[in-house]
Amino acid sequence: MKINFANLQYQYNLYKNELQVTLKEQGIPTVVHYPMPLHLQESFSYMGYNKGDFPISEIVPKEMMSLPMNPYVINEVIEYIVENLK
């Protein structure tokens, strides 16, 4: 099945592991939003936060990923993604 995922937004979060690799092999893109927590980004350094100040926000990028999802995803694409999540 050839599906164009180029214009899909990523909104649905799941815990990642080998699942991310499996989905990639099936042509299903995943992404980690904010791989670096905001408080550790250079643009927010003026706020004076350090590593460890927000431990949950530091764990999330290591453990979660987002799947293609938006209101325009057709059922065929949803079914393809779901089948590959099993």
Steps between C-alpha positions, in 0.01 A plus 500: 500500500639839401386777733619860490562609859664828400212728599390328819533670835638315800281521806445155649763400755606145580782348700784420264741214484553248223156606378648815349743290295224263387277786388786660307558170319134510395530857370313656792679808628527580868648804666604618843367849561743714691782243525666749733276636774426869467676593825827354364486676163737788441217740420366455854835503681434852627239348734774327697359147505734202509492131426292331768273799567216340302568124511177391333558724200847347472364143504218547248716548185693184587189286541228640273443549130222642288313332217355653183160641588270779390131542415561416135665160542287254308383172650731298274803677649371464856443128447850461353657672803289299748588170331868586535456588866383147583 
